[in-house]
Amino acid sequence: MDWALYIAFGVGAAVFIGTRIAWRRKTYADVLTPYLSKHGCVLVKVEIPRFWDTGPLPRVSVRIGGVQSRIAGVRTTHFEHRIVTFCDSGGRQRRRWVRLLLHPFGVQDIIWEPGTTEVPDKKGWPTA
């Protein structure tokens, strides 16, 4: 019985670490491209910053309300940060930080760095 417990714990840890690595390596260009085009901008590239680097966005964020999902008592929403390069409606290339609030079914919020006027934040549910 002890081996079954060790195996179950090992599989659970591998799944947790694997999903975390997959979220970390994803650029989310499939979400950002239509969102930017809706506001007259064109996505050029998405960079993944160093681990724990949030750029000009605050490191700690308190969020009240909205959708929160829990699986077995563990909160499954989390933030990912990306550096997005895009061309605005005037053709100028911009480089901005973005914070993505993720839940198990996709991106819930898109929060741009303070002072970004080319593209508004997207907050709410559902994501489309």
Secondary structure, 3 states (H helix, E strand, C coil): CHHHHHHHHHHHHHHHHHHHHHHHHCCCHHHHHHHHHHCCCEEEEEECCCCCCCCCCCCCCCCCCCCCCEECCEECCEEEEEEEEEECCCCCEEEEEEEEEEECCEEEEEEECCCCCCCCCECCCCCC
